[in-house]
């Protein structure tokens, strides 16, 4: 092989080597770009999935009913036998309260349970059948023992705040009036034109035997109370 041919061969080999180097570099660039694109897509998928999960969790938590809590009742005014009955009743498991009734000024805070049988009224305040359920519009009828949870009603006055809390939220009412009826007068539980709460207990509060009258308290929802006051 002549010197000229040797030089040409080396030059050709060098050219091929340079081309291979550029091909290898190009392959690396393309590979890195593909990895970057895949990584970016994976990140976006993860971020989108995380946002979707967060959105779902927020919607779930908003829709999930929250529990209602209440303190042990103030039994200072209660009859001693009623205190014993309450202590015995609370030892047995029962359904969760529908709501909590609060009248802050006179210290009433009681769970609202479905029904008005004696065991239920030993545990709390009873929702009267066929009246509006707590949290709904209409006339919500609630009954309680005069020597227990509703003893403090003897000190109720027009204008007192009355709150009903359910798992859906809190509704504010204002006491409109209190009056007496006979035991057979159930008209107090009739539907009302404004959202109301009607409390029913026996009267007189301190009476031995079967009480001859019923003590009624009517409270209207705060916005309705404001309209009534302006009339």
C-alpha positions in Angstrom: 0.0 0.0 0.0 1.4 3.4 -1.0 1.7 6.2 1.5 -1.1 8.2 -0.3 -3.5 5.2 0.0 -2.7 4.8 3.7 -3.4 8.4 4.4 -6.7 8.2 2.5 -7.7 5.1 4.4 -7.0 6.7 7.8 -8.9 9.8 6.8 -11.9 7.7 5.8 -11.8 5.8 9.1 -11.6 9.1 11.0 -14.6 10.4 9.1 -16.6 7.2 9.9 -15.5 7.5 13.6 -16.7 11.1 13.8 -20.0 10.2 12.2 -20.5 7.3 14.7 -19.7 9.7 17.6 -22.4 12.1 16.3 -24.9 9.3 15.8 -24.2 8.1 19.4 -24.6 11.6 20.7 -27.8 12.1 18.7 -29.1 8.8 20.1 -28.4 10.0 23.7 -30.1 13.3 23.1 -33.2 11.6 21.7 -33.1 9.1 24.6 -32.8 11.8 27.2 -35.6 13.8 25.5 -37.9 10.8 25.6 -37.1 10.1 29.2 -37.9 13.8 30.0 -41.2 13.6 28.1 -42.1 10.4 29.9 -41.1 11.8 33.3 -43.1 15.0 32.7 -46.1 13.1 31.6 -45.9 10.8 34.7 -45.6 13.9 36.9 -48.6 15.5 35.3 -50.6 12.2 35.7 -49.6 12.0 39.4 -50.4 15.7 40.0 -53.7 15.4 38.2 -54.5 12.2 40.1 -53.6 13.9 43.4 -55.8 16.9 42.7 -58.7 14.6 41.7 -58.3 12.6 45.0 -58.1 15.9 47.0 -61.3 17.1 45.2 -63.0 13.8 45.9 -62.0 13.8 49.6 -63.2 17.4 50.0 -66.6 16.5 48.4 -66.8 13.4 50.6 -66.1 15.2 53.8 -68.6 17.9 52.9 -71.3 15.4 52.3 -70.5 13.2 55.3 -72.9 14.0 58.2 -71.0 15.3 61.2 -71.9 14.1 64.7 -73.7 16.3 67.2 -72.4 16.4 70.7 -73.9 17.5 74.0 -72.9 17.9 77.6 -74.3 16.0 80.6 -77.5 17.8 81.7 -77.6 20.1 84.7 -79.7 18.1 87.1 -79.8 20.7 89.9 -83.6 21.3 89.5 -84.5 17.7 88.7 -86.5 15.4 90.9 -84.3 12.8 92.6 -86.3 9.9 91.0 -85.9 11.4 87.6 -82.1 11.7 88.1 -82.0 7.9 88.9 -84.1 7.1 85.9 -81.8 9.2 83.6 -78.7 7.4 85.0 -80.2 4.0 84.4 -81.5 4.9 80.9 -78.1 6.2 79.8 -76.4 2.9 80.6 -78.4 1.2 77.8 -77.4 1.7 74.2 -79.9 3.5 72.1 -80.1 5.2 68.7 -78.1 8.3 67.9 -79.8 11.6 68.7 -81.7 13.4 65.8 -80.5 16.7 67.1 -79.5 18.7 70.2 -81.8 21.3 71.8 -80.2 24.2 73.6 -81.8 27.1 75.5 -78.7 28.8 76.9 -80.3 31.4 79.2 -82.1 28.7 81.3 -79.3 26.1 81.0 -81.2 23.5 78.8 -79.0 21.3 76.6 -80.6 18.0 75.7 -80.3 15.3 73.0 -83.4 15.0 70.8 -84.5 11.4 70.4 -87.2 9.9 68.3 -90.4 9.0 70.2 -92.1 10.0 73.5 -92.2 6.8 75.5 -91.0 7.0 79.1 -87.6 5.4 78.4 -86.9 7.8 75.6 -87.9 10.8 77.8 -85.6 9.5 80.6 -82.7 9.7 78.1 -83.5 13.1 76.6 -86.1 15.2 74.8 -88.5 13.3 72.5 -89.5 14.2 69.0 -93.3 14.0 68.7 -94.6 11.7 65.9 -96.1 13.4 62.9 -94.5 16.7 63.5 -91.7 18.2 61.4 -88.3 16.6 62.0 -85.5 18.7 63.5 -83.8 20.7 60.8 -86.8 20.8 58.6 -89.4 23.6 58.0 -92.7 23.3 59.7 -93.7 22.8 63.4 -91.2 20.7 65.3 -92.9 19.1 68.3 -90.6 18.2 71.2 -91.7 16.7 74.6 -89.9 16.4 77.9 -90.5 15.5 81.5 -91.4 18.5 83.7 -89.3 17.0 86.5 -86.3 16.4 84.3 -84.9 17.9 81.1 -87.8 20.4 80.9 -87.9 21.5 84.5 -86.1 24.8 83.6 -88.9 25.8 81.3 -90.6 27.3 84.3 -88.2 30.2 83.8 -88.6 30.6 80.0 -89.4 34.1 78.7 -90.4 35.6 75.3 -87.2 36.5 73.4 -85.1 33.7 74.7 -82.8 32.1 72.2 -83.5 28.5 71.3 -81.1 26.5 69.1 -81.6 23.2 67.3 -78.4 21.5 66.0 -78.5 18.6 63.6 -75.8 16.9 61.6 -76.7 19.3 58.8 -76.1 22.4 60.8 -77.5 24.8 63.4 -80.9 26.6 63.3 -81.6 29.5 65.5 -85.1 30.2 67.0 -86.5 32.8 69.3 -89.2 32.1 71.9 -92.4 33.8 71.0 -94.7 32.9 73.9 -95.7 30.3 76.5 -99.2 29.2 77.5 -101.3 26.4 79.1 -103.6 23.9 77.4 -105.5 20.9 78.5 -103.9 17.4 77.9 -106.3 16.7 75.0 -105.5 19.9 73.1 -103.2 18.7 70.3 -103.8 21.7 68.1 -100.5 23.2 69.4 -98.8 20.6 67.1 -100.6 21.7 64.0 -98.4 22.9 61.1 -97.4 26.6 61.4 -97.0 29.2 58.7 -93.4 29.9 59.8 -90.7 27.4 60.8 -91.3 26.7 64.5 -90.4 24.6 67.5 -93.1 23.7 70.0 -92.1 22.4 73.4 -94.6 20.4 75.5 -94.4 19.4 79.1 -96.7 18.7 82.0 -97.9 21.5 84.4 -97.7 22.5 87.2 -93.9 21.8 87.3 -94.1 20.8 91.0 -97.2 18.7 91.2 -97.7 15.3 92.9 -99.5 12.9 90.6 -100.8 13.2 87.1 -100.5 16.9 86.1 -103.8 18.4 84.9 -102.4 20.8 82.2 -99.7 21.1 79.6 -97.2 23.9 79.4 -96.5 24.9 75.8 -93.6 27.0 74.5 -93.5 28.3 70.9 -90.3 29.5 69.3 -90.0 30.7 65.7 -87.0 30.6 63.5 -85.0 33.8 63.9 -85.7 35.3 60.5 -89.4 34.5 61.0 -89.3 36.1 64.4 -87.9 39.3 62.9 -90.8 39.5 60.4 -93.4 38.8 63.1 -91.9 41.6 65.3 -92.3 44.1 62.4 -96.0 43.4 61.8 
